[in-house]
Amino acid sequence: MTTHLDAVIRAVTELSGDEYVDTATSSEGHDVCRPQATKWVEGICGQAASYWPDHLAFGPLSLDCSDGKKATFVHPNAAGHAAIATQVEAAVRRALR
């Protein structure tokens, strides 16, 4: 999933003439299947702020998250956001030199 999403982001970034920041490589080993302390991505149901829903309905299909988890749909958690922010900050600093 991450590899495909990364390829789409890279293609759109390059088409617009912007600089691509490779955050996928550094995220290896921090995927959704890792323990909470290691992963940078939450799965379909994961840790998220209280405003995220814990139930979603898609026509005849529905998703219910339990144990206080929210419907995050493979979304970076706080550790993932921090890691990405560090890489984006470095790219911005390089561009400003």
VEXRO-678818 format. One line per 8 residues: their letters; for each residue x, y, z of N, C-alpha, C. Coordinates in steps of 0.2 Angstrom, whole numbers, plus 2048, in hexadecimal, padded with zeros to 3 digits. Layout:
// residues N
A	X Y Z X Y Z X Y Z; ...
This chain:
// residues 97
MTTHLDAV	804 7FA 800 800 800 800 804 806 800; 809 807 805 80E 80C 805 812 80D 7FF; 814 808 7FC 818 808 7F6 814 80B 7F0; 80E 809 7EF 80A 80C 7EA 808 813 7EB; 806 815 7F1 805 81C 7F3 80B 820 7F2; 810 81E 7F4 817 822 7F3 818 823 7EB; 817 81E 7E7 818 81F 7E0 813 824 7DD; 80D 824 7DF 808 829 7DD 80A 830 7DF
IRAVTELS	80C 831 7E6 80F 837 7E8 815 83A 7E4; 81A 835 7E3 820 837 7DF 81E 839 7D8; 819 836 7D5 817 838 7CE 814 83E 7CE; 80F 840 7D2 80C 846 7D2 811 84C 7D4; 815 84A 7D9 81A 850 7DB 81F 851 7D5; 821 84C 7D1 826 84E 7CC 822 851 7C6; 81C 84F 7C5 818 852 7BF 817 85A 7C1; 816 85B 7C7 815 863 7C9 81C 866 7C9
GDEYVDTA	821 863 7C8 828 866 7C9 82B 867 7D0; 827 864 7D4 82A 865 7DB 82F 860 7DD; 832 861 7E3 837 85C 7E6 833 856 7EA; 835 850 7E8 832 84A 7EB 836 849 7F1; 833 848 7F7 836 846 7FD 835 83F 7FE; 83A 83A 7FE 838 833 7FF 838 831 806; 832 831 809 830 82F 810 82F 827 810; 82E 824 80B 82C 81D 80B 832 819 80D
TSSEGHDV	838 81A 80B 83E 816 80C 83F 816 814; 83F 81C 817 840 81C 81E 83B 819 822; 835 818 81F 82F 815 823 82F 80D 823; 834 80A 81F 835 803 81F 836 801 826; 833 7FC 828 833 7F9 82F 82F 7FC 834; 82B 801 832 826 805 836 81F 804 833; 81E 7FF 830 817 7FE 82D 812 7FC 832; 80C 7FC 82F 806 7FB 833 806 7F5 837
CRPQATKW	809 7F0 835 809 7E9 839 80E 7E9 83E; 812 7EE 840 817 7EF 845 813 7F0 84C; 817 7EF 851 814 7F1 858 813 7F8 858; 80E 7FA 85C 80C 802 85D 812 806 85E; 817 804 862 81D 808 863 822 809 85D; 821 805 858 825 804 852 822 807 84C; 81C 806 84B 818 808 845 817 810 844; 818 812 83E 817 819 83D 810 81A 839
VEGICGQA	80C 814 838 806 815 834 801 811 838; 7FB 813 838 7F5 810 83B 7F2 80C 836; 7EE 807 837 7EB 803 832 7E4 805 831; 7DF 801 830 7D8 803 82E 7D5 806 835; 7D7 803 83A 7D5 805 841 7DB 807 845; 7DC 80D 848 7E2 80E 84B 7E2 814 850; 7E7 816 853 7E7 81B 858 7E6 822 854; 7E2 826 856 7E0 82C 853 7DD 831 858
ASYWPDHL	7DC 837 856 7D9 83C 85B 7D1 83A 85B; 7CE 83D 860 7C7 83B 862 7C2 83D 85C; 7C4 842 858 7C0 844 853 7BF 83F 84D; 7C4 83B 84C 7C4 835 847 7BE 831 849; 7BA 82E 844 7B5 82A 845 7B7 823 847; 7B3 81F 84B 7B4 818 84D 7AF 814 849; 7AB 817 845 7A6 813 841 7A5 817 83A; 7A6 813 835 7A4 816 82E 7A0 811 82A
AFGPLSLD	79C 813 826 797 80F 822 798 811 81B; 799 80C 816 79A 80D 80F 794 809 80C; 78F 80C 80B 789 808 808 788 802 80C; 788 7FC 80A 786 7F6 80E 78C 7F4 812; 792 7F7 811 798 7F5 815 799 7FA 81B; 79B 7F7 821 79D 7FC 826 7A3 7FA 82A; 7A6 7FF 82D 7AC 7FD 831 7AB 800 838; 7AD 7FB 83D 7AC 7FD 844 7B3 7FC 847
CSDGKKAT	7B6 801 84A 7BC 800 84E 7BA 800 855; 7BE 7FC 859 7BD 7FB 860 7C3 7FD 864; 7C2 7FC 86A 7C8 7FD 86F 7CA 804 86F; 7C6 809 86D 7C8 810 86D 7CC 812 866; 7CC 80D 862 7D0 80F 85B 7CB 813 857; 7CE 816 852 7CA 81A 84D 7CB 818 846; 7C7 819 841 7C8 817 83A 7CD 81C 837; 7D3 819 837 7D9 81D 834 7DB 81C 82D
FVHPNAAG	7D9 816 82A 7DA 815 823 7E1 815 821; 7E6 812 824 7ED 812 823 7EF 819 822; 7F0 81C 828 7F2 823 829 7F8 824 82E; 7FC 828 82C 802 829 831 800 82B 838; 803 828 83D 802 82A 844 807 82F 846; 807 831 84C 80B 837 84E 812 835 84D; 815 82F 84E 81C 82E 84C 81D 82E 845; 818 82C 841 819 82D 839 819 834 837
HAAIATQV	815 838 83A 815 83F 838 81B 842 83A; 81E 841 840 824 844 842 82A 842 83D; 82A 83C 83B 830 839 837 82F 83D 830; 829 83D 82D 828 841 827 82A 848 828; 828 84B 82D 829 852 82E 830 854 82E; 834 84F 831 83C 850 831 83E 850 82A; 83C 84B 826 83F 84B 81F 83C 851 81B; 836 853 81C 834 859 818 838 85F 81A
EAAVRRAL	839 860 820 83C 866 823 843 866 820; 847 860 820 84D 860 81D 84D 862 815; 848 85F 812 848 861 80B 846 869 80A; 842 86C 80E 841 873 80D 847 877 80F; 84B 875 814 851 878 816 856 878 810; 857 872 80D 85B 871 807 859 876 801; 853 876 800 850 87B 7FB 851 882 7FC; 852 884 802 853 88B 804 85A 88D 804
R	85E 888 803 866 88A 803 867 88E 7FD
